């Protein structure tokens, strides 16, 4: 099997097919990956079988995805206010859990923690409504524009306050991580729903406020494509301003608004994803984050195409 070199692979691809951690990681090893990103659904029970593999050097860890290991409470899940909670106790727990994720990453030799910073909460499922309108009536329809205006009005009214609280939370996390001697960086991830933080401009605000701290952008290419298509930001034009702040990337392509597909292969488009190669090239940690529907032969072909294009840039 072709050695995938510096590229890592997220356990999100096969975690639902496995009950044991060693079975899950052995399947990823079989694809030729030397390293994995342990995602937020990895349980403490799975770690009992994973840790001996790490100790024996059978596979390495590039990164872990907060909150890690898995926390069943949705307040600390992937779609949450998380580091932006106004409630002191909730925010304290969010900070504690992120420090715990960093401790695991450091223990396993990982370079980074992937962080979903937070969101501007909405009473209903506004992202679902927007996606439905996008697919049914189109982005230029009056119904879509009305719903988008509703989103942006609330987002613009409240996002600055949440961003400031996230900055304060990350500052505390970084101070604690440094005091513990944790040699990891925190990558704030581009998100998949338009009410979620950060936009690329918000990411720059957070990173600039924490100059000198081990915080940068985790550029999830598929999510950035989705937000570009919905109208939240220019995923290519604004990317350049974050090149020096890159920690890691999630590599996957979006077809319409469906993400986590193999770049080039599943979309059948030989050129579109090229625009994101500069960020992938610059990233310290490069992780494929693919859905279970991606077949091994598609993963291999996607990697072959991607690495050939990267080599051609040299």
Secondary structure, 3 states (H helix, E strand, C coil): CCCCCCCEEEHHHCHHHCCCHHHHHHHHHCCCCCEEEECCCCCHHHHHHHHHHHHCCCCEEEEEECCCCCCCCHHHCCCCCHHHCCCHHHHHHHHHHHHHHHHHHHHCCCCEEEECCEECCCCCCHHHHHHHHHHHCCCCCHHHHHHHHHHHHHHHHHHHHHHHHHHHHHHHHHHHHHHCCCCCEEEEECCCCCCEECCHHHHHHHHHHCCCCCEEEEEEHHHHHHHHHHCCCCCCCCHHHHHHHEEEEEECEEECCEEEECCCCCCCCCCHHHHHHHHHHHCCEEEECCCCCCCHHHHHHHHHHHHHHHHHHC
